[in-house]
């Protein structure tokens, strides 16, 4: 049983990777969770998860003549399975999105919740791939006009591919009362609920510097509590693993990135 | 609010309003920033956004296209871009008194934080305007005003929907579309 979520935002700097790992850890209390850094061009999950020095990453699985198995790039950390992506340009250049689909299909066969940390852009076919393949998106945004515009765009792109919306995480919130009003007014436009409003937090920055997910670094912080609420508000709808795996396998993705 | 009272010191086209605000802040501009969206989501929604600034910090906002001021003017000004930007320098005493125009008042950080969505720029403004506070008069924020504009939101979604389908064709993903 698996449901695949693309954790997405239309632009960078929203705290998407922090959110992916935080939601993953919170969901791991109840589910078998696998987190994948699907942002193959701007990977940074490895720095958030203390995996900066690992030998094998998703990039190694995406090259044409990969001589490593998927399990070589899976690391058990913080109660989850984590698949980091490398940061070298060579690795990105050699990566083939067609193979991402196959890798994710293999991971999907053996987990309850698959979280894909997605690129912060909609501008290329490799960037849109996680949104195409996921069951639903989790939108991470700040309470600003451009961020809301971007979130609306991501939702439309997702909807075009039959991908639903699990909900919105307002992140780096400085004025919770204002965000409550914004979320209330924005609710009419989005298909999913507001999952949480996460306060702007030194704990998140400190966690990033320490190379640890927020929920491991500062589990008592207000931000961590907000992410746990967000996770509890996601109604995971696990489909049959094989159906999801089939979908990943059958997606027609062009060879060139 | 009449920018042409001032001296034109900067003129160019930028991708987003944050760059105009940043330039005004870098120059500690006292005067006006005039932002004109080069494309608008809705037909006939053209206009110019006027921001009155002191020492680079926004104080008043007005949008000529709708005649609205304050946070609503920032919402009206929000378009996909690009924007043509002109900065005018003016003697401080010739700027309108912000306290006399509560309908056009914005907090200094609001344009950077809510219109531009630029947290670094917002932090710079906040450091220079430590007493910055929401206008607190019960008016909707710029973001709320933006979300209240159902026509504009519908246009954003329709444009994204068309773009998603066009790009899917370009990327060979048309078979994946619903």
HADDOCK unambig.tbl for C-alpha pairs under 7 A between the chains (distance, minus, plus):
assign (segid A and resid 125 and name CA) (segid B and resid 171 and name CA) 5.81 0.50 0.50
assign (segid A and resid 144 and name CA) (segid B and resid 113 and name CA) 6.77 0.50 0.50
assign (segid A and resid 144 and name CA) (segid B and resid 114 and name CA) 4.41 0.50 0.50
assign (segid A and resid 144 and name CA) (segid B and resid 115 and name CA) 6.50 0.50 0.50
assign (segid A and resid 144 and name CA) (segid B and resid 117 and name CA) 5.33 0.50 0.50
assign (segid A and resid 144 and name CA) (segid B and resid 143 and name CA) 6.07 0.50 0.50
assign (segid A and resid 145 and name CA) (segid B and resid 114 and name CA) 5.74 0.50 0.50
assign (segid A and resid 145 and name CA) (segid B and resid 115 and name CA) 5.51 0.50 0.50
assign (segid A and resid 145 and name CA) (segid B and resid 117 and name CA) 6.75 0.50 0.50
assign (segid A and resid 145 and name CA) (segid B and resid 143 and name CA) 5.55 0.50 0.50
assign (segid A and resid 145 and name CA) (segid B and resid 146 and name CA) 6.95 0.50 0.50
assign (segid A and resid 146 and name CA) (segid B and resid 115 and name CA) 6.87 0.50 0.50
assign (segid A and resid 146 and name CA) (segid B and resid 116 and name CA) 6.71 0.50 0.50
assign (segid A and resid 146 and name CA) (segid B and resid 117 and name CA) 6.01 0.50 0.50
assign (segid A and resid 147 and name CA) (segid B and resid 117 and name CA) 6.89 0.50 0.50
assign (segid A and resid 152 and name CA) (segid B and resid 157 and name CA) 6.40 0.50 0.50
assign (segid A and resid 153 and name CA) (segid B and resid 157 and name CA) 6.25 0.50 0.50
assign (segid A and resid 153 and name CA) (segid B and resid 160 and name CA) 5.25 0.50 0.50
assign (segid A and resid 156 and name CA) (segid B and resid 157 and name CA) 6.40 0.50 0.50
assign (segid A and resid 156 and name CA) (segid B and resid 160 and name CA) 6.05 0.50 0.50
assign (segid A and resid 156 and name CA) (segid B and resid 161 and name CA) 5.51 0.50 0.50
assign (segid A and resid 157 and name CA) (segid B and resid 160 and name CA) 6.81 0.50 0.50
assign (segid A and resid 157 and name CA) (segid B and resid 161 and name CA) 6.42 0.50 0.50
assign (segid A and resid 157 and name CA) (segid B and resid 164 and name CA) 5.24 0.50 0.50
assign (segid A and resid 160 and name CA) (segid B and resid 164 and name CA) 6.80 0.50 0.50
assign (segid A and resid 160 and name CA) (segid B and resid 177 and name CA) 5.60 0.50 0.50
assign (segid A and resid 160 and name CA) (segid B and resid 178 and name CA) 5.79 0.50 0.50
assign (segid A and resid 161 and name CA) (segid B and resid 176 and name CA) 5.93 0.50 0.50
assign (segid A and resid 161 and name CA) (segid B and resid 177 and name CA) 4.45 0.50 0.50
assign (segid A and resid 161 and name CA) (segid B and resid 178 and name CA) 5.26 0.50 0.50
assign (segid A and resid 162 and name CA) (segid B and resid 177 and name CA) 6.86 0.50 0.50
assign (segid A and resid 162 and name CA) (segid B and resid 178 and name CA) 5.29 0.50 0.50
assign (segid A and resid 182 and name CA) (segid B and resid 143 and name CA) 6.84 0.50 0.50
assign (segid A and resid 182 and name CA) (segid B and resid 144 and name CA) 5.60 0.50 0.50
assign (segid A and resid 185 and name CA) (segid B and resid 144 and name CA) 6.90 0.50 0.50
assign (segid A and resid 185 and name CA) (segid B and resid 147 and name CA) 6.46 0.50 0.50
assign (segid A and resid 186 and name CA) (segid B and resid 147 and name CA) 6.27 0.50 0.50
assign (segid A and resid 252 and name CA) (segid B and resid 173 and name CA) 6.83 0.50 0.50
assign (segid A and resid 253 and name CA) (segid B and resid 173 and name CA) 6.70 0.50 0.50
assign (segid A and resid 254 and name CA) (segid B and resid 172 and name CA) 6.50 0.50 0.50
